[in-house]
């Protein structure tokens, strides 16, 4: 095993040692040990990132150090360095604090093992271990019925996800004669075929892990868990599906059916969950639905073959969502600080804003050397971004005094998207390129982009509308369109 691959291994080992110390020692010494473990993990991650930048990738049979693993390791350890000290203060005085902290450190150790794994078997073991450790965190407050229900549903769906991944690993290992990810990727790039079922099972495992529709209900219920659990889950663990797909991107890229499944399921989840999030009264519920939408968008990026953008999405979403959950208690003060009186958008101004955002995407994309024939996925994602800018652009067009600021902000955001895409493609150059699309796939891509545009129009026009139709739409959206009802009834209820 190359020496460089041992450096990132210090992160999970330090966190595992911190978990054991929390159970065995307790008291102030254990807390100091946990803080030291978190800082050691961060130091190992930053050292790994610097080594990758200086020397390139290093591959061992069990572990791999490359830009993808180094970036994800830095992300996870950074989150751990924030959430662990927060948990120490949050549970101050709780007699079972040492148990919670041990489970939290163990969960982080499993996640760090997952992101640096270069072997399918080790990846599957870390995947299962992470899920079981998370179950211990979700059941920490067993006296809360909602928490028990969420943990029960999560446990059942997680076992299905585990089974899908284990079967996929078995199929791939038997087919290629090895569990070494780099060897399998090299074989695929040289033209080797992939077992048909394996990529579909990998996609299914990621969908179940990421809480996409219609298996999302447990994620909206875990808000009854302690705040550090919500922060870790929404900022880190729910991203595990996307991280696994990116690590195995060569396998997925060779399977159009699996890519289509990811793109369609991800797009549908992003649109529906994004609209539902706007109707939630609870700050944590809104954040939970936002997470489902973001996970859908990220898996859609994977399905389009935009692996580098999906990885950057994971990093950005994790940082934002950890911050949002850890300060969710100040949501009321934040809302009060927002000044009312923004001009209301009308349908003509919303349609004009949509046309303007589309023109911005086309013009700025062309300036970056992109064209619809060779880069349809990148431009389609830019158009989706443009639809997301409608709530900014439409009020700006309705009020001339706001127009320069709104247009300038939209142009900067659009240019930033294409610049980030170019930079990500350079830094993560080892990831596969987006596949060529068939006419049917291009049609589906256009329809999906139109669906995002329609959702953007609804998001822009809905605020402040009082008609019966708008009221009914808000009511059904607030209840999640009842998509989780059948699954909730089918799954067994937890014991009291």
C-alpha positions, 0 to 999 in steps of 0.5 A: 500500500503506498505510503500516501494512502496511509495519511488520510487513514489517520482521520477515521482512526483518530475519530474511532479512538475518540469514540472509544475514549468517550466511552472508556474515560468520560469526564473532561479528559474524554472531551479533550480527547474528542476535540483532539481527535476532530482536529487530528482528522482535519489535519490529516484531511488538509495534509491529504489535500495538499499532497494531492495538489502537489503530487497527484493521486495515490492508489492502494488496494483498500484506500485511494487518495485523489482530488475526489477523496481528498475534497470529501475527506476535508469536507467531512472532517471539517463538519466533524470539527464543528459539530463535535464541539457544538454537541459537547455544549448542546448536551451539557448536563445530559447524563448520557452525553458520553454515549451520544458523543461516542456514537457521533464520533463513530458515525464520522469515522465510518463516513471518512472511511467511505470517502477514502475507500478504494475497494468495493468491499470496504466501501460497502462495509463503511456504508453499512457501518455508517447507517448503523451508527446513525441509527444509534444517534436517531434513537438517542431520544427514545422517549419521543414517538416521532423520533422512534417512527423516523428511526424505524422507517430509516432503518428499514429503508437503509437495509434495502439500500445496504442490500442493493449495494451489497448485491451490486458489489458482488456482481461487479467483483464476480464480473471483473475478478477484483473489488479494486475500484481503480482496476475496474474503472481502467477496465471499463475505460478500455471497453469492458462491459458492465453487468446490467443490474449492477449500475441500476442497483448502485443507483437504487442504493443512492436513491434510498440513501438520499431520501428522494421521492417517494422514500423521503418521509423519514428525513422530514421526521428526524427533526425530533432528533437532537440538533447536532444529529440533524446538522450531521445528517442533512449536511453530511450523511445524506450526501453519501449516496452522491459521494458513492456514485461519484467514486464509482462514476465510471461504472455508472457512466457505462449504463445509460439506464442507470443514468436515466433513472438518476436524472428522472428521479432526481429532477422530480424530487428537486421540483416537488420538494423545492415547491413543498419547502416553500409552504412549510411553517417550521424552519426545520421542516423547510430545511428538511424539504430543502435537503430533499430538493438539493439531493434530487438536484445533485443526483440529477447532475450525476444522471446527466454525467456532470460529476464534477458539478455534483461534487461541488454541489455536495460541498456547498450544500453541506457547508450551508446546511450545517450552518442552517441547522446549527442556527435554526433557533435564530430563524425567527429573528432572521425573518423579522429582519427581512424588510417587507414591501418587495414588488409583487411579480405578475405573469407578464413580468415573470415570463419576461424574466424567464426569457431574460434568464434564458438569454443570459444563460445562452450568451454567457455560456457562449462566452465560455465556449459552450454550445447546445450541440456539444454541451447540452447538459451543462447548458440545460443545468444553466437554464435550470439555474436561470429558472431559479433566478426568477424570484430575483429577476421578476420583482426587479423587472416590476420595479425599475429602481431594482432592475440594475441590481437584479440584472447585475446579480443574475449575470454574476450568478450565471457567469459564476456557474459557468466559471465554477464548471470550468474550474471543477472540470480542470481540478477533477479532470479524472472524472468521466465526461458527460455522455453523448445524448440520443435524440430521445434523451435530448427531448427528455432533457428539454422537457425536464428543463421546461418543468424546472421553468414551470416550477420557477414560475409557480415559485415566483407567482405564488407568494401573496396570491389569495385565490382559491386555486392558489390556496388549494395548491399551498394546502396540498404542497404543505402536506407533501402531496401525500406522497409518503402516506402509502409508504408510512402505512405499509411500514410497521410502526415502532413499538412503544 
